[in-house]
Amino acid sequence: MAAFGTEALKTPGAGKDLKLEIVKWGTSGDMAYSVSRFTGGITAPTGYVVAISQRQPDGSLKTVAQVSIPDPPVKK
């Protein structure tokens, strides 16, 4: 899967129009989550990204899981 992302980023201009809008976020203990809406994606034009982060000993947050969910194709 990493190879796919690496190849997608080699496309000229890939991601230059990418925009993220946070739809919802929250925390519980040392965990945090965010749900974001994306447009201008590299592999899909629109969709959502869900990310889970965990607080590290130094106080920073590290993303421990992330998934992109593209919108279904528009039926004609």
Backbone as JSON Lines, residues from 0, in Angstrom:
{"i":0,"aa":"M","n":[0.82,-1.18,0.0],"ca":[0.0,0.0,0.0],"c":[0.87,1.25,0.0]}
{"i":1,"aa":"A","n":[1.98,1.24,0.71],"ca":[2.86,2.4,0.74],"c":[3.4,2.7,-0.65]}
{"i":2,"aa":"A","n":[3.69,1.65,-1.43],"ca":[4.19,1.85,-2.79],"c":[3.16,2.59,-3.64]}
{"i":3,"aa":"F","n":[1.87,2.28,-3.44],"ca":[0.81,2.96,-4.19],"c":[0.83,4.45,-3.89]}
{"i":4,"aa":"G","n":[0.91,4.81,-2.61],"ca":[0.94,6.22,-2.22],"c":[2.17,6.93,-2.76]}
{"i":5,"aa":"T","n":[3.31,6.25,-2.71],"ca":[4.54,6.83,-3.23],"c":[4.41,7.1,-4.72]}
{"i":6,"aa":"E","n":[3.87,6.17,-5.47],"ca":[3.68,6.36,-6.91],"c":[2.67,7.47,-7.19]}
{"i":7,"aa":"A","n":[1.58,7.54,-6.42],"ca":[0.57,8.57,-6.62],"c":[1.17,9.96,-6.43]}
{"i":8,"aa":"L","n":[2.08,10.1,-5.47],"ca":[2.69,11.4,-5.2],"c":[3.69,11.81,-6.27]}
{"i":9,"aa":"K","n":[4.14,10.86,-7.11],"ca":[5.07,11.2,-8.19],"c":[4.37,11.89,-9.35]}
{"i":10,"aa":"T","n":[3.03,11.83,-9.39],"ca":[2.26,12.48,-10.44],"c":[2.45,13.99,-10.32]}
{"i":11,"aa":"P","n":[2.83,14.67,-11.42],"ca":[3.03,16.11,-11.35],"c":[1.78,16.82,-10.8]}
{"i":12,"aa":"G","n":[1.96,17.67,-9.81],"ca":[0.86,18.43,-9.23],"c":[-0.01,17.65,-8.27]}
{"i":13,"aa":"A","n":[0.34,16.41,-7.97],"ca":[-0.48,15.58,-7.08],"c":[-0.64,16.26,-5.72]}
{"i":14,"aa":"G","n":[-1.87,16.39,-5.31],"ca":[-2.16,16.94,-4.0],"c":[-2.14,18.45,-3.89]}
{"i":15,"aa":"K","n":[-1.81,19.16,-4.99],"ca":[-1.71,20.62,-4.89],"c":[-3.06,21.28,-4.62]}
{"i":16,"aa":"D","n":[-4.16,20.64,-4.99],"ca":[-5.49,21.19,-4.74],"c":[-6.18,20.54,-3.53]}
{"i":17,"aa":"L","n":[-5.44,19.72,-2.79],"ca":[-6.02,19.02,-1.65],"c":[-6.42,20.0,-0.56]}
{"i":18,"aa":"K","n":[-7.66,19.87,-0.1],"ca":[-8.17,20.69,1.0],"c":[-8.81,19.78,2.02]}
{"i":19,"aa":"L","n":[-8.54,20.04,3.3],"ca":[-9.13,19.28,4.4],"c":[-9.94,20.23,5.28]}
{"i":20,"aa":"E","n":[-11.13,19.79,5.64],"ca":[-11.97,20.55,6.56],"c":[-12.34,19.61,7.7]}
{"i":21,"aa":"I","n":[-11.97,19.98,8.92],"ca":[-12.31,19.14,10.07],"c":[-13.81,19.22,10.31]}
{"i":22,"aa":"V","n":[-14.45,18.05,10.32],"ca":[-15.89,17.95,10.52],"c":[-16.2,17.72,12.0]}
{"i":23,"aa":"K","n":[-15.38,16.89,12.64],"ca":[-15.6,16.54,14.04],"c":[-14.27,16.07,14.64]}
{"i":24,"aa":"W","n":[-14.07,16.36,15.91],"ca":[-12.89,15.86,16.6],"c":[-13.2,15.72,18.08]}
{"i":25,"aa":"G","n":[-12.37,14.95,18.75],"ca":[-12.58,14.76,20.18],"c":[-11.41,14.05,20.81]}
{"i":26,"aa":"T","n":[-11.45,13.97,22.13],"ca":[-10.4,13.3,22.88],"c":[-10.99,12.44,23.98]}
{"i":27,"aa":"S","n":[-10.24,11.46,24.39],"ca":[-10.59,10.62,25.53],"c":[-9.29,10.09,26.1]}
{"i":28,"aa":"G","n":[-8.93,10.54,27.3],"ca":[-7.67,10.11,27.88],"c":[-6.5,10.54,27.03]}
{"i":29,"aa":"D","n":[-5.64,9.6,26.65],"ca":[-4.48,9.94,25.82],"c":[-4.73,9.72,24.33]}
{"i":30,"aa":"M","n":[-5.99,9.51,23.96],"ca":[-6.36,9.29,22.55],"c":[-7.14,10.48,22.01]}
{"i":31,"aa":"A","n":[-6.99,10.72,20.72],"ca":[-7.74,11.78,20.03],"c":[-8.19,11.24,18.68]}
{"i":32,"aa":"Y","n":[-9.28,11.79,18.15],"ca":[-9.74,11.38,16.82],"c":[-10.16,12.63,16.04]}
{"i":33,"aa":"S","n":[-10.13,12.5,14.74],"ca":[-10.66,13.56,13.89],"c":[-11.32,12.93,12.67]}
{"i":34,"aa":"V","n":[-12.38,13.57,12.22],"ca":[-13.05,13.21,10.98],"c":[-12.96,14.46,10.11]}
{"i":35,"aa":"S","n":[-12.36,14.32,8.94],"ca":[-12.17,15.46,8.04],"c":[-12.77,15.15,6.68]}
{"i":36,"aa":"R","n":[-13.25,16.18,6.01],"ca":[-13.76,16.1,4.64],"c":[-12.64,16.55,3.73]}
{"i":37,"aa":"F","n":[-12.33,15.76,2.68],"ca":[-11.31,16.2,1.74],"c":[-11.9,16.44,0.36]}
{"i":38,"aa":"T","n":[-11.31,17.38,-0.33],"ca":[-11.59,17.64,-1.75],"c":[-10.24,17.79,-2.45]}
{"i":39,"aa":"G","n":[-10.22,17.51,-3.73],"ca":[-8.97,17.61,-4.48],"c":[-7.99,16.52,-4.15]}
{"i":40,"aa":"G","n":[-8.51,15.33,-3.81],"ca":[-7.65,14.22,-3.43],"c":[-6.82,13.68,-4.57]}
{"i":41,"aa":"I","n":[-5.81,12.91,-4.23],"ca":[-4.9,12.33,-5.21],"c":[-5.53,11.11,-5.88]}
{"i":42,"aa":"T","n":[-6.13,10.22,-5.09],"ca":[-6.69,8.99,-5.65],"c":[-8.2,9.03,-5.78]}
{"i":43,"aa":"A","n":[-8.86,9.98,-5.14],"ca":[-10.3,10.17,-5.24],"c":[-10.57,11.67,-5.12]}
{"i":44,"aa":"P","n":[-11.55,12.19,-5.86],"ca":[-11.76,13.64,-5.82],"c":[-12.31,14.16,-4.49]}
{"i":45,"aa":"T","n":[-13.14,13.36,-3.8],"ca":[-13.74,13.8,-2.54],"c":[-13.95,12.61,-1.61]}
{"i":46,"aa":"G","n":[-14.08,12.91,-0.33],"ca":[-14.34,11.85,0.64],"c":[-14.03,12.31,2.04]}
{"i":47,"aa":"Y","n":[-13.79,11.35,2.93],"ca":[-13.52,11.62,4.34],"c":[-12.23,10.94,4.77]}
{"i":48,"aa":"V","n":[-11.6,11.5,5.77],"ca":[-10.42,10.9,6.41],"c":[-10.72,10.8,7.9]}
{"i":49,"aa":"V","n":[-10.52,9.61,8.47],"ca":[-10.67,9.4,9.91],"c":[-9.27,9.09,10.44]}
{"i":50,"aa":"A","n":[-8.84,9.84,11.46],"ca":[-7.51,9.64,12.04],"c":[-7.62,9.45,13.54]}
{"i":51,"aa":"I","n":[-6.82,8.53,14.07],"ca":[-6.73,8.27,15.51],"c":[-5.3,8.59,15.93]}
{"i":52,"aa":"S","n":[-5.17,9.4,16.96],"ca":[-3.84,9.8,17.46],"c":[-3.72,9.45,18.93]}
{"i":53,"aa":"Q","n":[-2.46,9.28,19.37],"ca":[-2.19,8.96,20.77],"c":[-1.13,9.91,21.31]}
{"i":54,"aa":"R","n":[-1.37,10.42,22.52],"ca":[-0.41,11.31,23.17],"c":[0.85,10.52,23.5]}
{"i":55,"aa":"Q","n":[2.01,11.11,23.18],"ca":[3.3,10.49,23.42],"c":[3.88,10.99,24.75]}
{"i":56,"aa":"P","n":[4.88,10.3,25.29],"ca":[5.47,10.71,26.57],"c":[5.97,12.17,26.58]}
{"i":57,"aa":"D","n":[6.38,12.68,25.41],"ca":[6.87,14.07,25.35],"c":[5.73,15.08,25.19]}
{"i":58,"aa":"G","n":[4.47,14.6,25.16],"ca":[3.31,15.49,25.05],"c":[2.79,15.68,23.64]}
{"i":59,"aa":"S","n":[3.56,15.26,22.65],"ca":[3.11,15.4,21.26],"c":[2.06,14.34,20.94]}
{"i":60,"aa":"L","n":[1.37,14.52,19.81],"ca":[0.41,13.52,19.33],"c":[1.01,12.79,18.14]}
{"i":61,"aa":"K","n":[0.8,11.48,18.09],"ca":[1.27,10.66,16.98],"c":[0.06,9.95,16.38]}
{"i":62,"aa":"T","n":[-0.11,10.07,15.06],"ca":[-1.2,9.36,14.39],"c":[-0.87,7.88,14.38]}
{"i":63,"aa":"V","n":[-1.77,7.07,14.95],"ca":[-1.54,5.64,15.04],"c":[-2.41,4.85,14.07]}
{"i":64,"aa":"A","n":[-3.44,5.49,13.52],"ca":[-4.29,4.83,12.52],"c":[-4.98,5.93,11.7]}
{"i":65,"aa":"Q","n":[-5.14,5.65,10.42],"ca":[-5.81,6.61,9.54],"c":[-6.43,5.86,8.38]}
{"i":66,"aa":"V","n":[-7.61,6.28,7.97],"ca":[-8.26,5.67,6.82],"c":[-8.91,6.77,5.98]}
{"i":67,"aa":"S","n":[-8.78,6.65,4.68],"ca":[-9.46,7.54,3.74],"c":[-10.65,6.79,3.14]}
{"i":68,"aa":"I","n":[-11.79,7.46,3.12],"ca":[-13.01,6.85,2.61],"c":[-13.53,7.72,1.47]}
{"i":69,"aa":"P","n":[-13.29,7.29,0.22],"ca":[-13.76,8.11,-0.91],"c":[-15.27,8.09,-1.02]}
{"i":70,"aa":"D","n":[-15.83,9.18,-1.54],"ca":[-17.24,9.2,-1.84],"c":[-17.52,8.22,-2.97]}
{"i":71,"aa":"P","n":[-18.71,7.58,-2.98],"ca":[-19.03,6.69,-4.09],"c":[-19.17,7.48,-5.38]}
{"i":72,"aa":"P","n":[-18.93,6.84,-6.52],"ca":[-19.1,7.52,-7.8],"c":[-20.54,8.01,-7.97]}
{"i":73,"aa":"V","n":[-20.68,9.12,-8.65],"ca":[-22.02,9.66,-8.93],"c":[-22.65,8.81,-10.01]}
{"i":74,"aa":"K","n":[-23.87,8.32,-9.74],"ca":[-24.58,7.5,-10.75],"c":[-25.28,8.42,-11.73]}
{"i":75,"aa":"K","n":[-25.17,8.08,-12.98],"ca":[-25.81,8.9,-14.03],"c":[-27.03,8.21,-14.56]}
